[in-house]
Amino acid sequence: MLPPPPPPPLPPPDLLQGPGSKHAPEPKASPNLNIPATGPPNSVPVSLLIYNGWPFANHWEYFIASPTHPNLGVVLQAAGNVKEGFWLEIKRGWDISLPGQKPNQIVRLGWVTDELVEPPETVFRVGQETMIEQEPRCELEKMLFRVPAPEKTLRDAVDDQIDRRARIMQRNCQTWVVETSELLVKEGILEQQVVNYLLAKKQY
């Protein structure tokens, strides 16, 4: 009896790094999205950061890179959990190349005009300490904050005894990213293919 064939090799990590990183691969289009690696003049990239959430769903958050420091920028996310609920949070001066902050995957979603992220010294905080706050400061952030953070959707034992037949659709950080991406499409900032991509990748 022949031994079973060896398992296939693991795929290489799909991690995009902006230009300027010493160990960054050549810029390329995001898988299935064909987003150009270089945007139009006076624009900044908007990307999806994915962090491994095993055994739960992966954590999704937006990353808008500084036009002068591609690995440093502002993160917008729905922080929290399905049991206690979520809140909207902004992390400024966030360096995704640092240990503990580097995501498992970066997917470029599109390019936005830098007018939506002004003033850059306040939004990106290049050369300053990291700041975490809940106050939107630029037009893009104010737009994303129009979509509220998900409330708690994980029922406890008491709730479950009330109606075991009720089906609860859990809303989480991925849900918020999908819903905000739909808003950005309506505003003409992102393309519909981005929503389609996120819906295909969303974990239910």
VEXDREN-2710 file (C-alpha; in Angstrom, 1 decimal):
% VEXDREN-2710
k/r/px/py/pz
1/MET/0.0/0.0/0.0
2/LEU/1.5/3.3/-1.1
3/PRO/1.9/6.0/1.6
4/PRO/-0.3/9.1/1.3
5/PRO/1.1/12.0/-0.8
6/PRO/2.7/14.8/1.2
7/PRO/0.6/17.8/1.9
8/PRO/0.8/20.8/-0.5
9/PRO/3.2/23.6/0.6
10/LEU/1.7/26.5/2.4
11/PRO/0.9/29.6/0.3
12/PRO/3.2/32.6/0.7
13/PRO/1.8/35.3/2.9
14/ASP/-0.3/37.9/1.0
15/LEU/1.0/41.0/2.7
16/LEU/1.3/44.3/0.9
17/GLN/3.7/46.9/2.2
18/GLY/3.8/50.4/0.8
19/PRO/6.8/51.8/-0.9
20/GLY/9.6/52.9/1.4
21/SER/9.9/49.7/3.5
22/LYS/13.3/48.2/3.4
23/HIS/12.0/44.6/3.1
24/ALA/8.8/45.3/1.2
25/PRO/8.0/43.4/-2.0
26/GLU/7.3/45.2/-5.2
27/PRO/3.8/46.9/-5.0
28/LYS/1.1/44.9/-6.7
29/ALA/-2.6/44.9/-7.1
30/SER/-4.8/43.5/-4.4
31/PRO/-6.1/40.0/-5.2
32/ASN/-9.4/40.0/-7.1
33/LEU/-9.6/43.8/-6.9
34/ASN/-7.0/45.1/-9.4
35/ILE/-6.5/48.2/-7.4
36/PRO/-3.5/50.1/-8.9
37/ALA/-0.4/50.2/-6.7
38/THR/0.1/53.9/-7.5
39/GLY/-2.8/56.3/-7.1
40/PRO/-3.7/59.5/-8.9
41/PRO/-1.9/62.8/-7.8
42/ASN/-2.9/64.1/-4.4
43/SER/-4.3/60.9/-3.2
44/VAL/-3.7/58.4/-0.3
45/PRO/-4.5/54.7/-0.2
46/VAL/-7.3/53.1/1.8
47/SER/-6.6/49.5/2.9
48/LEU/-8.1/46.8/4.9
49/LEU/-6.0/45.4/7.7
50/ILE/-6.8/41.8/8.7
51/TYR/-5.6/40.3/12.0
52/ASN/-6.0/36.7/12.9
53/GLY/-8.8/36.3/15.3
54/TRP/-8.8/32.5/15.8
55/PRO/-10.9/30.8/17.2
56/PHE/-13.2/33.8/16.5
57/ALA/-13.6/35.8/13.3
58/ASN/-10.7/37.8/12.0
59/HIS/-10.5/41.4/13.0
60/TRP/-11.0/43.9/10.2
61/GLU/-10.1/47.6/10.3
62/TYR/-9.4/50.4/7.8
63/PHE/-5.9/51.9/7.4
64/ILE/-5.3/55.2/5.6
65/ALA/-1.6/55.6/5.0
66/SER/0.3/58.8/5.4
67/PRO/1.4/60.3/2.0
68/THR/5.0/60.6/3.4
69/HIS/5.3/57.5/5.5
70/PRO/3.5/54.5/3.9
71/ASN/3.7/52.2/6.9
72/LEU/2.3/54.9/9.3
73/GLY/-1.2/56.3/9.3
74/VAL/-4.6/56.3/10.8
75/VAL/-6.7/53.2/11.7
76/LEU/-10.4/53.3/12.0
77/GLN/-12.2/50.3/13.5
78/ALA/-15.2/48.9/15.4
79/ALA/-13.5/47.8/18.6
80/GLY/-15.1/45.5/21.1
81/ASN/-16.8/42.1/20.9
82/VAL/-20.2/40.5/20.2
83/LYS/-20.9/39.9/23.9
84/GLU/-20.4/43.4/25.2
85/GLY/-20.9/45.5/22.1
86/PHE/-18.6/47.6/20.0
87/TRP/-17.5/51.3/19.8
88/LEU/-15.8/53.3/17.0
89/GLU/-12.2/54.0/17.6
90/ILE/-9.4/55.9/15.8
91/LYS/-5.7/55.1/16.2
92/ARG/-3.4/57.9/14.9
93/GLY/0.3/57.6/14.2
94/TRP/-0.2/53.8/14.0
95/ASP/2.9/52.0/12.5
96/ILE/1.9/48.7/10.9
97/SER/5.5/47.6/10.6
98/LEU/6.1/47.4/14.3
99/PRO/5.9/44.0/16.1
100/GLY/2.5/43.5/17.6
101/GLN/0.9/46.0/15.2
102/LYS/1.8/44.3/11.9
103/PRO/-1.4/42.8/10.4
104/ASN/-1.6/39.3/8.9
105/GLN/-2.8/40.7/5.6
106/ILE/-3.2/44.1/3.9
107/VAL/-5.7/44.5/1.1
108/ARG/-5.7/47.8/-0.8
109/LEU/-9.3/48.9/-1.3
110/GLY/-8.8/52.1/-3.3
111/TRP/-7.4/55.6/-3.4
112/VAL/-9.0/58.8/-1.9
113/THR/-8.2/62.4/-2.5
114/ASP/-6.1/63.9/0.2
115/GLU/-8.7/66.6/0.7
116/LEU/-10.7/64.0/2.6
117/VAL/-7.9/63.5/5.2
118/GLU/-6.9/67.0/6.0
119/PRO/-5.2/68.4/8.0
120/PRO/-2.6/65.7/7.7
121/GLU/-0.6/66.7/10.7
122/THR/-3.7/66.2/12.9
123/VAL/-4.9/63.1/11.2
124/PHE/-1.7/61.1/10.7
125/ARG/0.5/62.5/13.6
126/VAL/3.7/61.7/11.8
127/GLY/6.6/62.0/14.2
128/GLN/4.3/62.2/17.2
129/GLU/3.1/59.7/19.8
130/THR/0.3/57.3/19.0
131/MET/-3.1/58.6/19.9
132/ILE/-6.3/56.6/20.4
133/GLU/-9.5/58.6/20.4
134/GLN/-13.2/58.4/19.3
135/GLU/-13.4/61.9/17.7
136/PRO/-13.4/62.1/13.9
137/ARG/-11.3/64.9/12.6
138/CYS/-11.4/64.7/8.8
139/GLU/-14.2/64.3/6.2
140/LEU/-13.5/60.7/5.6
141/GLU/-13.6/59.8/9.3
142/LYS/-16.8/61.8/9.8
143/MET/-18.3/59.8/6.8
144/LEU/-17.4/56.5/8.3
145/PHE/-18.7/57.5/11.7
146/ARG/-22.1/57.9/10.2
147/VAL/-22.4/54.1/10.4
148/PRO/-22.9/53.2/14.1
149/ALA/-20.8/50.5/15.8
150/PRO/-22.5/47.1/16.2
151/GLU/-24.3/46.5/19.4
152/LYS/-23.9/43.3/21.4
153/THR/-25.4/40.3/19.5
154/LEU/-24.2/37.3/21.6
155/ARG/-27.1/36.3/23.9
156/ASP/-26.4/35.0/27.4
157/ALA/-28.1/32.1/29.0
158/VAL/-31.1/34.1/30.3
159/ASP/-31.8/35.7/26.9
160/ASP/-31.5/32.3/25.3
161/GLN/-34.2/30.9/27.6
162/ILE/-36.6/33.6/26.5
163/ASP/-36.9/32.4/23.0
164/ARG/-34.6/29.6/21.8
165/ARG/-36.1/29.8/18.3
166/ALA/-35.0/33.4/17.7
167/ARG/-32.1/33.6/15.3
168/ILE/-29.6/36.4/16.0
169/MET/-27.4/37.6/13.2
170/GLN/-24.1/38.6/14.8
171/ARG/-22.7/42.0/13.8
172/ASN/-19.1/42.6/14.4
173/CYS/-16.1/44.6/13.1
174/GLN/-16.4/42.9/9.7
175/THR/-20.1/43.9/9.5
176/TRP/-19.1/47.5/10.1
177/VAL/-16.4/47.5/7.4
178/VAL/-18.9/46.0/4.9
179/GLU/-21.6/48.6/5.8
180/THR/-19.2/51.5/5.7
181/SER/-17.8/50.3/2.4
182/GLU/-21.3/50.4/1.0
183/LEU/-21.6/54.0/2.1
184/LEU/-18.3/54.9/0.5
185/VAL/-19.5/53.4/-2.8
186/LYS/-22.7/55.5/-2.6
187/GLU/-20.5/58.6/-2.0
188/GLY/-18.4/57.7/-5.1
189/ILE/-15.2/57.1/-3.1
190/LEU/-14.9/53.3/-3.6
191/GLU/-16.0/50.9/-6.4
192/GLN/-18.7/48.4/-6.1
193/GLN/-16.1/45.6/-6.6
194/VAL/-14.8/46.4/-3.1
195/VAL/-18.1/45.6/-1.5
196/ASN/-18.4/42.4/-3.5
197/TYR/-14.9/41.4/-2.4
198/LEU/-15.6/42.1/1.3
199/LEU/-18.9/40.2/1.2
200/ALA/-17.1/37.2/-0.3
201/LYS/-14.4/37.3/2.4
202/LYS/-16.6/38.0/5.4
203/GLN/-16.8/35.3/8.0
204/TYR/-20.3/34.5/9.2
END
